Amino acid sequence: MRDNYDFSKIKGRKNPYIKYLKQPVTIRLDRDSVEYFKSLTEETGIPYQTLINLYLRDCAVNKRKLNMQWAAN
C-alpha cells in the first residue's frame, strides 16, 4: 500500500440521492396521536416515526385536505 495518495485529480460530484433525504423537523403532537402510532408499531413492526411519515406522505400525494367545521357559539 502507498504511503501517500494524490486526490487532486479526483472530481467530486453531488449526492444523487439528496432529494430523497428526510428533513428533520420539530413537531408537537398530542399524546393520544403518538400512542396510536406506537400501537401500530407493535402490530406492523414499523417505527412510529416512519408510520407518521408514510401517513403524511399519503395525504400529500393524494392531496387530501382536512374537512373540519368549527362549532358556532
mmCIF file of the N, C-alpha and C atoms, coordinates in Angstrom:
data_MODEL
# 
_entry.id   MODEL 
# 
loop_
_atom_site.group_PDB 
_atom_site.id 
_atom_site.type_symbol 
_atom_site.label_atom_id 
_atom_site.label_alt_id 
_atom_site.label_comp_id 
_atom_site.label_asym_id 
_atom_site.label_entity_id 
_atom_site.label_seq_id 
_atom_site.pdbx_PDB_ins_code 
_atom_site.Cartn_x 
_atom_site.Cartn_y 
_atom_site.Cartn_z 
_atom_site.occupancy 
_atom_site.B_iso_or_equiv 
_atom_site.pdbx_formal_charge 
_atom_site.auth_seq_id 
_atom_site.auth_comp_id 
_atom_site.auth_asym_id 
_atom_site.auth_atom_id 
_atom_site.pdbx_PDB_model_num 
ATOM 1   N N  . MET A 1 1  ? 0.832   -1.169 0.000  1.00 0.00 ? 1  MET A N  1 
ATOM 2   C CA . MET A 1 1  ? 0.000   0.000  0.000  1.00 0.00 ? 1  MET A CA 1 
ATOM 3   C C  . MET A 1 1  ? 0.887   1.246  0.000  1.00 0.00 ? 1  MET A C  1 
ATOM 4   N N  . ARG A 1 2  ? 0.463   2.267  -0.660 1.00 0.00 ? 2  ARG A N  1 
ATOM 5   C CA . ARG A 1 2  ? 1.233   3.511  -0.723 1.00 0.00 ? 2  ARG A CA 1 
ATOM 6   C C  . ARG A 1 2  ? 1.155   4.287  0.581  1.00 0.00 ? 2  ARG A C  1 
ATOM 7   N N  . ASP A 1 3  ? 2.177   5.061  0.821  1.00 0.00 ? 3  ASP A N  1 
ATOM 8   C CA . ASP A 1 3  ? 2.163   5.947  1.987  1.00 0.00 ? 3  ASP A CA 1 
ATOM 9   C C  . ASP A 1 3  ? 1.328   7.186  1.704  1.00 0.00 ? 3  ASP A C  1 
ATOM 10  N N  . ASN A 1 4  ? 1.332   7.654  0.440  1.00 0.00 ? 4  ASN A N  1 
ATOM 11  C CA . ASN A 1 4  ? 0.608   8.870  0.058  1.00 0.00 ? 4  ASN A CA 1 
ATOM 12  C C  . ASN A 1 4  ? -0.211  8.620  -1.199 1.00 0.00 ? 4  ASN A C  1 
ATOM 13  N N  . TYR A 1 5  ? -1.361  9.228  -1.268 1.00 0.00 ? 5  TYR A N  1 
ATOM 14  C CA . TYR A 1 5  ? -2.210  9.154  -2.441 1.00 0.00 ? 5  TYR A CA 1 
ATOM 15  C C  . TYR A 1 5  ? -2.490  10.566 -2.936 1.00 0.00 ? 5  TYR A C  1 
ATOM 16  N N  . ASP A 1 6  ? -2.603  10.734 -4.247 1.00 0.00 ? 6  ASP A N  1 
ATOM 17  C CA . ASP A 1 6  ? -2.872  12.042 -4.841 1.00 0.00 ? 6  ASP A CA 1 
ATOM 18  C C  . ASP A 1 6  ? -4.352  12.123 -5.210 1.00 0.00 ? 6  ASP A C  1 
ATOM 19  N N  . PHE A 1 7  ? -5.113  12.876 -4.423 1.00 0.00 ? 7  PHE A N  1 
ATOM 20  C CA . PHE A 1 7  ? -6.542  13.031 -4.662 1.00 0.00 ? 7  PHE A CA 1 
ATOM 21  C C  . PHE A 1 7  ? -6.865  14.313 -5.412 1.00 0.00 ? 7  PHE A C  1 
ATOM 22  N N  . SER A 1 8  ? -5.864  15.045 -5.854 1.00 0.00 ? 8  SER A N  1 
ATOM 23  C CA . SER A 1 8  ? -6.085  16.333 -6.506 1.00 0.00 ? 8  SER A CA 1 
ATOM 24  C C  . SER A 1 8  ? -6.767  16.200 -7.868 1.00 0.00 ? 8  SER A C  1 
ATOM 25  N N  . LYS A 1 9  ? -6.685  15.053 -8.504 1.00 0.00 ? 9  LYS A N  1 
ATOM 26  C CA . LYS A 1 9  ? -7.256  14.881 -9.844 1.00 0.00 ? 9  LYS A CA 1 
ATOM 27  C C  . LYS A 1 9  ? -8.655  14.255 -9.804 1.00 0.00 ? 9  LYS A C  1 
ATOM 28  N N  . ILE A 1 10 ? -9.116  13.935 -8.621 1.00 0.00 ? 10 ILE A N  1 
ATOM 29  C CA . ILE A 1 10 ? -10.440 13.329 -8.486 1.00 0.00 ? 10 ILE A CA 1 
ATOM 30  C C  . ILE A 1 10 ? -11.485 14.431 -8.529 1.00 0.00 ? 10 ILE A C  1 
ATOM 31  N N  . LYS A 1 11 ? -12.491 14.236 -9.348 1.00 0.00 ? 11 LYS A N  1 
ATOM 32  C CA . LYS A 1 11 ? -13.583 15.208 -9.446 1.00 0.00 ? 11 LYS A CA 1 
ATOM 33  C C  . LYS A 1 11 ? -14.726 14.751 -8.543 1.00 0.00 ? 11 LYS A C  1 
ATOM 34  N N  . GLY A 1 12 ? -15.178 15.669 -7.709 1.00 0.00 ? 12 GLY A N  1 
ATOM 35  C CA . GLY A 1 12 ? -16.302 15.363 -6.834 1.00 0.00 ? 12 GLY A CA 1 
ATOM 36  C C  . GLY A 1 12 ? -17.617 15.537 -7.569 1.00 0.00 ? 12 GLY A C  1 
ATOM 37  N N  . ARG A 1 13 ? -18.651 14.945 -7.026 1.00 0.00 ? 13 ARG A N  1 
ATOM 38  C CA . ARG A 1 13 ? -19.979 15.130 -7.602 1.00 0.00 ? 13 ARG A CA 1 
ATOM 39  C C  . ARG A 1 13 ? -20.985 15.202 -6.467 1.00 0.00 ? 13 ARG A C  1 
ATOM 40  N N  . LYS A 1 14 ? -22.094 15.824 -6.753 1.00 0.00 ? 14 LYS A N  1 
ATOM 41  C CA . LYS A 1 14 ? -23.147 15.976 -5.755 1.00 0.00 ? 14 LYS A CA 1 
ATOM 42  C C  . LYS A 1 14 ? -23.794 14.626 -5.487 1.00 0.00 ? 14 LYS A C  1 
ATOM 43  N N  . ASN A 1 15 ? -24.322 14.489 -4.298 1.00 0.00 ? 15 ASN A N  1 
ATOM 44  C CA . ASN A 1 15 ? -25.029 13.280 -3.912 1.00 0.00 ? 15 ASN A CA 1 
ATOM 45  C C  . ASN A 1 15 ? -26.304 13.170 -4.757 1.00 0.00 ? 15 ASN A C  1 
ATOM 46  N N  . PRO A 1 16 ? -26.451 12.113 -5.566 1.00 0.00 ? 16 PRO A N  1 
ATOM 47  C CA . PRO A 1 16 ? -27.653 11.993 -6.399 1.00 0.00 ? 16 PRO A CA 1 
ATOM 48  C C  . PRO A 1 16 ? -28.917 11.670 -5.601 1.00 0.00 ? 16 PRO A C  1 
ATOM 49  N N  . TYR A 1 17 ? -28.756 11.292 -4.356 1.00 0.00 ? 17 TYR A N  1 
ATOM 50  C CA . TYR A 1 17 ? -29.903 10.915 -3.542 1.00 0.00 ? 17 TYR A CA 1 
ATOM 51  C C  . TYR A 1 17 ? -30.328 12.025 -2.589 1.00 0.00 ? 17 TYR A C  1 
ATOM 52  N N  . ILE A 1 18 ? -29.756 13.225 -2.738 1.00 0.00 ? 18 ILE A N  1 
ATOM 53  C CA . ILE A 1 18 ? -30.035 14.315 -1.809 1.00 0.00 ? 18 ILE A CA 1 
ATOM 54  C C  . ILE A 1 18 ? -31.524 14.665 -1.749 1.00 0.00 ? 18 ILE A C  1 
ATOM 55  N N  . LYS A 1 19 ? -32.225 14.543 -2.876 1.00 0.00 ? 19 LYS A N  1 
ATOM 56  C CA . LYS A 1 19 ? -33.645 14.890 -2.872 1.00 0.00 ? 19 LYS A CA 1 
ATOM 57  C C  . LYS A 1 19 ? -34.489 13.866 -2.117 1.00 0.00 ? 19 LYS A C  1 
ATOM 58  N N  . TYR A 1 20 ? -33.915 12.701 -1.843 1.00 0.00 ? 20 TYR A N  1 
ATOM 59  C CA . TYR A 1 20 ? -34.656 11.671 -1.127 1.00 0.00 ? 20 TYR A CA 1 
ATOM 60  C C  . TYR A 1 20 ? -34.401 11.695 0.379  1.00 0.00 ? 20 TYR A C  1 
ATOM 61  N N  . LEU A 1 21 ? -33.482 12.559 0.837  1.00 0.00 ? 21 LEU A N  1 
ATOM 62  C CA . LEU A 1 21 ? -33.180 12.630 2.256  1.00 0.00 ? 21 LEU A CA 1 
ATOM 63  C C  . LEU A 1 21 ? -34.336 13.268 3.008  1.00 0.00 ? 21 LEU A C  1 
ATOM 64  N N  . LYS A 1 22 ? -34.454 12.900 4.246  1.00 0.00 ? 22 LYS A N  1 
ATOM 65  C CA . LYS A 1 22 ? -35.528 13.452 5.065  1.00 0.00 ? 22 LYS A CA 1 
ATOM 66  C C  . LYS A 1 22 ? -35.052 14.708 5.766  1.00 0.00 ? 22 LYS A C  1 
ATOM 67  N N  . GLN A 1 23 ? -35.975 15.621 5.975  1.00 0.00 ? 23 GLN A N  1 
ATOM 68  C CA . GLN A 1 23 ? -35.675 16.868 6.658  1.00 0.00 ? 23 GLN A CA 1 
ATOM 69  C C  . GLN A 1 23 ? -36.106 16.740 8.114  1.00 0.00 ? 23 GLN A C  1 
ATOM 70  N N  . PRO A 1 24 ? -35.179 16.962 9.039  1.00 0.00 ? 24 PRO A N  1 
ATOM 71  C CA . PRO A 1 24 ? -35.580 16.890 10.446 1.00 0.00 ? 24 PRO A CA 1 
ATOM 72  C C  . PRO A 1 24 ? -36.427 18.111 10.820 1.00 0.00 ? 24 PRO A C  1 
ATOM 73  N N  . VAL A 1 25 ? -37.525 17.865 11.512 1.00 0.00 ? 25 VAL A N  1 
ATOM 74  C CA . VAL A 1 25 ? -38.398 18.941 11.969 1.00 0.00 ? 25 VAL A CA 1 
ATOM 75  C C  . VAL A 1 25 ? -38.817 18.654 13.412 1.00 0.00 ? 25 VAL A C  1 
ATOM 76  N N  . THR A 1 26 ? -39.206 19.703 14.091 1.00 0.00 ? 26 THR A N  1 
ATOM 77  C CA . THR A 1 26 ? -39.767 19.548 15.425 1.00 0.00 ? 26 THR A CA 1 
ATOM 78  C C  . THR A 1 26 ? -41.259 19.800 15.303 1.00 0.00 ? 26 THR A C  1 
ATOM 79  N N  . ILE A 1 27 ? -42.031 18.861 15.801 1.00 0.00 ? 27 ILE A N  1 
ATOM 80  C CA . ILE A 1 27 ? -43.484 18.978 15.712 1.00 0.00 ? 27 ILE A CA 1 
ATOM 81  C C  . ILE A 1 27 ? -44.077 18.516 17.035 1.00 0.00 ? 27 ILE A C  1 
ATOM 82  N N  . ARG A 1 28 ? -45.067 19.218 17.487 1.00 0.00 ? 28 ARG A N  1 
ATOM 83  C CA . ARG A 1 28 ? -45.715 18.851 18.739 1.00 0.00 ? 28 ARG A CA 1 
ATOM 84  C C  . ARG A 1 28 ? -47.006 18.092 18.415 1.00 0.00 ? 28 ARG A C  1 
ATOM 85  N N  . LEU A 1 29 ? -47.087 16.879 18.937 1.00 0.00 ? 29 LEU A N  1 
ATOM 86  C CA . LEU A 1 29 ? -48.254 16.027 18.726 1.00 0.00 ? 29 LEU A CA 1 
ATOM 87  C C  . LEU A 1 29 ? -48.852 15.682 20.074 1.00 0.00 ? 29 LEU A C  1 
ATOM 88  N N  . ASP A 1 30 ? -50.175 15.519 20.099 1.00 0.00 ? 30 ASP A N  1 
ATOM 89  C CA . ASP A 1 30 ? -50.788 15.144 21.368 1.00 0.00 ? 30 ASP A CA 1 
ATOM 90  C C  . ASP A 1 30 ? -50.462 13.684 21.679 1.00 0.00 ? 30 ASP A C  1 
ATOM 91  N N  . ARG A 1 31 ? -50.533 13.364 22.938 1.00 0.00 ? 31 ARG A N  1 
ATOM 92  C CA . ARG A 1 31 ? -50.138 12.017 23.398 1.00 0.00 ? 31 ARG A CA 1 
ATOM 93  C C  . ARG A 1 31 ? -50.966 10.916 22.771 1.00 0.00 ? 31 ARG A C  1 
ATOM 94  N N  . ASP A 1 32 ? -52.255 11.164 22.595 1.00 0.00 ? 32 ASP A N  1 
ATOM 95  C CA . ASP A 1 32 ? -53.133 10.138 22.020 1.00 0.00 ? 32 ASP A CA 1 
ATOM 96  C C  . ASP A 1 32 ? -52.693 9.775  20.596 1.00 0.00 ? 32 ASP A C  1 
ATOM 97  N N  . SER A 1 33 ? -52.296 10.779 19.821 1.00 0.00 ? 33 SER A N  1 
ATOM 98  C CA . SER A 1 33 ? -51.850 10.515 18.450 1.00 0.00 ? 33 SER A CA 1 
ATOM 99  C C  . SER A 1 33 ? -50.571 9.697  18.441 1.00 0.00 ? 33 SER A C  1 
ATOM 100 N N  . VAL A 1 34 ? -49.629 10.062 19.296 1.00 0.00 ? 34 VAL A N  1 
ATOM 101 C CA . VAL A 1 34 ? -48.366 9.327  19.367 1.00 0.00 ? 34 VAL A CA 1 
ATOM 102 C C  . VAL A 1 34 ? -48.615 7.903  19.835 1.00 0.00 ? 34 VAL A C  1 
ATOM 103 N N  . GLU A 1 35 ? -49.454 7.728  20.835 1.00 0.00 ? 35 GLU A N  1 
ATOM 104 C CA . GLU A 1 35 ? -49.765 6.385  21.327 1.00 0.00 ? 35 GLU A CA 1 
ATOM 105 C C  . GLU A 1 35 ? -50.434 5.535  20.249 1.00 0.00 ? 35 GLU A C  1 
ATOM 106 N N  . TYR A 1 36 ? -51.287 6.165  19.450 1.00 0.00 ? 36 TYR A N  1 
ATOM 107 C CA . TYR A 1 36 ? -51.935 5.436  18.355 1.00 0.00 ? 36 TYR A CA 1 
ATOM 108 C C  . TYR A 1 36 ? -50.903 4.873  17.391 1.00 0.00 ? 36 TYR A C  1 
ATOM 109 N N  . PHE A 1 37 ? -49.966 5.734  16.965 1.00 0.00 ? 37 PHE A N  1 
ATOM 110 C CA . PHE A 1 37 ? -48.957 5.264  16.019 1.00 0.00 ? 37 PHE A CA 1 
ATOM 111 C C  . PHE A 1 37 ? -47.994 4.277  16.669 1.00 0.00 ? 37 PHE A C  1 
ATOM 112 N N  . LYS A 1 38 ? -47.738 4.427  17.960 1.00 0.00 ? 38 LYS A N  1 
ATOM 113 C CA . LYS A 1 38 ? -46.897 3.453  18.659 1.00 0.00 ? 38 LYS A CA 1 
ATOM 114 C C  . LYS A 1 38 ? -47.595 2.099  18.744 1.00 0.00 ? 38 LYS A C  1 
ATOM 115 N N  . SER A 1 39 ? -48.912 2.112  18.902 1.00 0.00 ? 39 SER A N  1 
ATOM 116 C CA . SER A 1 39 ? -49.640 0.839  18.926 1.00 0.00 ? 39 SER A CA 1 
ATOM 117 C C  . SER A 1 39 ? -49.605 0.170  17.553 1.00 0.00 ? 39 SER A C  1 
ATOM 118 N N  . LEU A 1 40 ? -49.619 0.980  16.505 1.00 0.00 ? 40 LEU A N  1 
ATOM 119 C CA . LEU A 1 40 ? -49.489 0.412  15.164 1.00 0.00 ? 40 LEU A CA 1 
ATOM 120 C C  . LEU A 1 40 ? -48.102 -0.187 14.959 1.00 0.00 ? 40 LEU A C  1 
ATOM 121 N N  . THR A 1 41 ? -47.103 0.379  15.638 1.00 0.00 ? 41 THR A N  1 
ATOM 122 C CA . THR A 1 41 ? -45.749 -0.153 15.567 1.00 0.00 ? 41 THR A CA 1 
ATOM 123 C C  . THR A 1 41 ? -45.711 -1.578 16.081 1.00 0.00 ? 41 THR A C  1 
ATOM 124 N N  . GLU A 1 42 ? -46.419 -1.833 17.157 1.00 0.00 ? 42 GLU A N  1 
ATOM 125 C CA . GLU A 1 42 ? -46.453 -3.187 17.715 1.00 0.00 ? 42 GLU A CA 1 
ATOM 126 C C  . GLU A 1 42 ? -47.083 -4.176 16.746 1.00 0.00 ? 42 GLU A C  1 
ATOM 127 N N  . GLU A 1 43 ? -48.077 -3.728 15.989 1.00 0.00 ? 43 GLU A N  1 
ATOM 128 C CA . GLU A 1 43 ? -48.747 -4.593 15.014 1.00 0.00 ? 43 GLU A CA 1 
ATOM 129 C C  . GLU A 1 43 ? -47.918 -4.815 13.757 1.00 0.00 ? 43 GLU A C  1 
ATOM 130 N N  . THR A 1 44 ? -47.277 -3.741 13.272 1.00 0.00 ? 44 THR A N  1 
ATOM 131 C CA . THR A 1 44 ? -46.607 -3.800 11.975 1.00 0.00 ? 44 THR A CA 1 
ATOM 132 C C  . THR A 1 44 ? -45.110 -4.021 12.055 1.00 0.00 ? 44 THR A C  1 
ATOM 133 N N  . GLY A 1 45 ? -44.490 -3.624 13.181 1.00 0.00 ? 45 GLY A N  1 
ATOM 134 C CA . GLY A 1 45 ? -43.040 -3.712 13.295 1.00 0.00 ? 45 GLY A CA 1 
ATOM 135 C C  . GLY A 1 45 ? -42.325 -2.541 12.641 1.00 0.00 ? 45 GLY A C  1 
ATOM 136 N N  . ILE A 1 46 ? -43.082 -1.548 12.175 1.00 0.00 ? 46 ILE A N  1 
ATOM 137 C CA . ILE A 1 46 ? -42.513 -0.359 11.540 1.00 0.00 ? 46 ILE A CA 1 
ATOM 138 C C  . ILE A 1 46 ? -42.426 0.737  12.605 1.00 0.00 ? 46 ILE A C  1 
ATOM 139 N N  . PRO A 1 47 ? -41.284 1.438  12.719 1.00 0.00 ? 47 PRO A N  1 
ATOM 140 C CA . PRO A 1 47 ? -41.168 2.504  13.723 1.00 0.00 ? 47 PRO A CA 1 
ATOM 141 C C  . PRO A 1 47 ? -42.263 3.567  13.569 1.00 0.00 ? 47 PRO A C  1 
ATOM 142 N N  . TYR A 1 48 ? -42.710 4.096  14.705 1.00 0.00 ? 48 TYR A N  1 
ATOM 143 C CA . TYR A 1 48 ? -43.852 5.010  14.651 1.00 0.00 ? 48 TYR A CA 1 
ATOM 144 C C  . TYR A 1 48 ? -43.557 6.282  13.874 1.00 0.00 ? 48 TYR A C  1 
ATOM 145 N N  . GLN A 1 49 ? -42.293 6.761  13.886 1.00 0.00 ? 49 GLN A N  1 
ATOM 146 C CA . GLN A 1 49 ? -41.960 7.948  13.101 1.00 0.00 ? 49 GLN A CA 1 
ATOM 147 C C  . GLN A 1 49 ? -42.131 7.664  11.616 1.00 0.00 ? 49 GLN A C  1 
ATOM 148 N N  . THR A 1 50 ? -41.769 6.463  11.201 1.00 0.00 ? 50 THR A N  1 
ATOM 149 C CA . THR A 1 50 ? -41.933 6.066  9.801  1.00 0.00 ? 50 THR A CA 1 
ATOM 150 C C  . THR A 1 50 ? -43.405 5.972  9.444  1.00 0.00 ? 50 THR A C  1 
ATOM 151 N N  . LEU A 1 51 ? -44.212 5.438  10.348 1.00 0.00 ? 51 LEU A N  1 
ATOM 152 C CA . LEU A 1 51 ? -45.654 5.345  10.093 1.00 0.00 ? 51 LEU A CA 1 
ATOM 153 C C  . LEU A 1 51 ? -46.278 6.732  9.944  1.00 0.00 ? 51 LEU A C  1 
ATOM 154 N N  . ILE A 1 52 ? -45.874 7.669  10.802 1.00 0.00 ? 52 ILE A N  1 
ATOM 155 C CA . ILE A 1 52 ? -46.392 9.037  10.697 1.00 0.00 ? 52 ILE A CA 1 
ATOM 156 C C  . ILE A 1 52 ? -45.975 9.639  9.365  1.00 0.00 ? 52 ILE A C  1 
ATOM 157 N N  . ASN A 1 53 ? -44.710 9.435  8.979  1.00 0.00 ? 53 ASN A N  1 
ATOM 158 C CA . ASN A 1 53 ? -44.223 9.956  7.703  1.00 0.00 ? 53 ASN A CA 1 
ATOM 159 C C  . ASN A 1 53 ? -44.987 9.343  6.530  1.00 0.00 ? 53 ASN A C  1 
ATOM 160 N N  . LEU A 1 54 ? -45.225 8.045  6.572  1.00 0.00 ? 54 LEU A N  1 
ATOM 161 C CA . LEU A 1 54 ? -45.968 7.383  5.492  1.00 0.00 ? 54 LEU A CA 1 
ATOM 162 C C  . LEU A 1 54 ? -47.390 7.923  5.387  1.00 0.00 ? 54 LEU A C  1 
ATOM 163 N N  . TYR A 1 55 ? -48.026 8.145  6.542  1.00 0.00 ? 55 TYR A N  1 
ATOM 164 C CA . TYR A 1 55 ? -49.389 8.675  6.536  1.00 0.00 ? 55 TYR A CA 1 
ATOM 165 C C  . TYR A 1 55 ? -49.423 10.083 5.961  1.00 0.00 ? 55 TYR A C  1 
ATOM 166 N N  . LEU A 1 56 ? -48.493 10.935 6.404  1.00 0.00 ? 56 LEU A N  1 
ATOM 167 C CA . LEU A 1 56 ? -48.454 12.307 5.890  1.00 0.00 ? 56 LEU A CA 1 
ATOM 168 C C  . LEU A 1 56 ? -48.109 12.338 4.404  1.00 0.00 ? 56 LEU A C  1 
ATOM 169 N N  . ARG A 1 57 ? -47.206 11.456 3.974  1.00 0.00 ? 57 ARG A N  1 
ATOM 170 C CA . ARG A 1 57 ? -46.865 11.397 2.552  1.00 0.00 ? 57 ARG A CA 1 
ATOM 171 C C  . ARG A 1 57 ? -48.076 10.979 1.723  1.00 0.00 ? 57 ARG A C  1 
ATOM 172 N N  . ASP A 1 58 ? -48.841 10.007 2.231  1.00 0.00 ? 58 ASP A N  1 
ATOM 173 C CA . ASP A 1 58 ? -50.049 9.567  1.526  1.00 0.00 ? 58 ASP A CA 1 
ATOM 174 C C  . ASP A 1 58 ? -51.037 10.728 1.396  1.00 0.00 ? 58 ASP A C  1 
ATOM 175 N N  . CYS A 1 59 ? -51.178 11.507 2.460  1.00 0.00 ? 59 CYS A N  1 
ATOM 176 C CA . CYS A 1 59 ? -52.063 12.680 2.400  1.00 0.00 ? 59 CYS A CA 1 
ATOM 177 C C  . CYS A 1 59 ? -51.567 13.679 1.362  1.00 0.00 ? 59 CYS A C  1 
ATOM 178 N N  . ALA A 1 60 ? -50.259 13.918 1.321  1.00 0.00 ? 60 ALA A N  1 
ATOM 179 C CA . ALA A 1 60 ? -49.701 14.887 0.378  1.00 0.00 ? 60 ALA A CA 1 
ATOM 180 C C  . ALA A 1 60 ? -49.826 14.400 -1.067 1.00 0.00 ? 60 ALA A C  1 
ATOM 181 N N  . VAL A 1 61 ? -49.529 13.137 -1.305 1.00 0.00 ? 61 VAL A N  1 
ATOM 182 C CA . VAL A 1 61 ? -49.593 12.593 -2.671 1.00 0.00 ? 61 VAL A CA 1 
ATOM 183 C C  . VAL A 1 61 ? -51.016 12.632 -3.203 1.00 0.00 ? 61 VAL A C  1 
ATOM 184 N N  . ASN A 1 62 ? -51.964 12.300 -2.339 1.00 0.00 ? 62 ASN A N  1 
ATOM 185 C CA . ASN A 1 62 ? -53.369 12.269 -2.753 1.00 0.00 ? 62 ASN A CA 1 
ATOM 186 C C  . ASN A 1 62 ? -54.079 13.596 -2.534 1.00 0.00 ? 62 ASN A C  1 
ATOM 187 N N  . LYS A 1 63 ? -53.330 14.620 -2.137 1.00 0.00 ? 63 LYS A N  1 
ATOM 188 C CA . LYS A 1 63 ? -53.849 15.975 -1.927 1.00 0.00 ? 63 LYS A CA 1 
ATOM 189 C C  . LYS A 1 63 ? -55.090 15.998 -1.033 1.00 0.00 ? 63 LYS A C  1 
ATOM 190 N N  . ARG A 1 64 ? -55.010 15.212 0.039  1.00 0.00 ? 64 ARG A N  1 
ATOM 191 C CA . ARG A 1 64 ? -56.119 15.184 0.993  1.00 0.00 ? 64 ARG A CA 1 
ATOM 192 C C  . ARG A 1 64 ? -56.109 16.440 1.838  1.00 0.00 ? 64 ARG A C  1 
ATOM 193 N N  . LYS A 1 65 ? -57.269 16.956 2.082  1.00 0.00 ? 65 LYS A N  1 
ATOM 194 C CA . LYS A 1 65 ? -57.400 18.135 2.916  1.00 0.00 ? 65 LYS A CA 1 
ATOM 195 C C  . LYS A 1 65 ? -58.316 17.808 4.087  1.00 0.00 ? 65 LYS A C  1 
ATOM 196 N N  . LEU A 1 66 ? -58.010 18.410 5.209  1.00 0.00 ? 66 LEU A N  1 
ATOM 197 C CA . LEU A 1 66 ? -58.798 18.188 6.401  1.00 0.00 ? 66 LEU A CA 1 
ATOM 198 C C  . LEU A 1 66 ? -60.134 18.901 6.250  1.00 0.00 ? 66 LEU A C  1 
ATOM 199 N N  . ASN A 1 67 ? -61.212 18.195 6.502  1.00 0.00 ? 67 ASN A N  1 
ATOM 200 C CA . ASN A 1 67 ? -62.549 18.757 6.402  1.00 0.00 ? 67 ASN A CA 1 
ATOM 201 C C  . ASN A 1 67 ? -63.087 18.947 7.815  1.00 0.00 ? 67 ASN A C  1 
ATOM 202 N N  . MET A 1 68 ? -62.887 20.149 8.344  1.00 0.00 ? 68 MET A N  1 
ATOM 203 C CA . MET A 1 68 ? -63.332 20.430 9.714  1.00 0.00 ? 68 MET A CA 1 
ATOM 204 C C  . MET A 1 68 ? -64.293 21.601 9.715  1.00 0.00 ? 68 MET A C  1 
ATOM 205 N N  . GLN A 1 69 ? -65.260 21.516 10.585 1.00 0.00 ? 69 GLN A N  1 
ATOM 206 C CA . GLN A 1 69 ? -66.173 22.635 10.770 1.00 0.00 ? 69 GLN A CA 1 
ATOM 207 C C  . GLN A 1 69 ? -66.195 22.948 12.258 1.00 0.00 ? 69 GLN A C  1 
ATOM 208 N N  . TRP A 1 70 ? -65.914 24.209 12.579 1.00 0.00 ? 70 TRP A N  1 
ATOM 209 C CA . TRP A 1 70 ? -65.916 24.628 13.960 1.00 0.00 ? 70 TRP A CA 1 
ATOM 210 C C  . TRP A 1 70 ? -67.354 24.876 14.407 1.00 0.00 ? 70 TRP A C  1 
ATOM 211 N N  . ALA A 1 71 ? -67.638 24.497 15.621 1.00 0.00 ? 71 ALA A N  1 
ATOM 212 C CA . ALA A 1 71 ? -68.973 24.694 16.181 1.00 0.00 ? 71 ALA A CA 1 
ATOM 213 C C  . ALA A 1 71 ? -69.190 26.169 16.439 1.00 0.00 ? 71 ALA A C  1 
ATOM 214 N N  . ALA A 1 72 ? -70.361 26.648 16.061 1.00 0.00 ? 72 ALA A N  1 
ATOM 215 C CA . ALA A 1 72 ? -70.715 28.059 16.291 1.00 0.00 ? 72 ALA A CA 1 
ATOM 216 C C  . ALA A 1 72 ? -71.150 28.231 17.739 1.00 0.00 ? 72 ALA A C  1 
ATOM 217 N N  . ASN A 1 73 ? -70.814 29.376 18.315 1.00 0.00 ? 73 ASN A N  1 
ATOM 218 C CA . ASN A 1 73 ? -71.216 29.648 19.701 1.00 0.00 ? 73 ASN A CA 1 
ATOM 219 C C  . ASN A 1 73 ? -72.641 30.047 19.793 1.00 0.00 ? 73 ASN A C  1 
# 
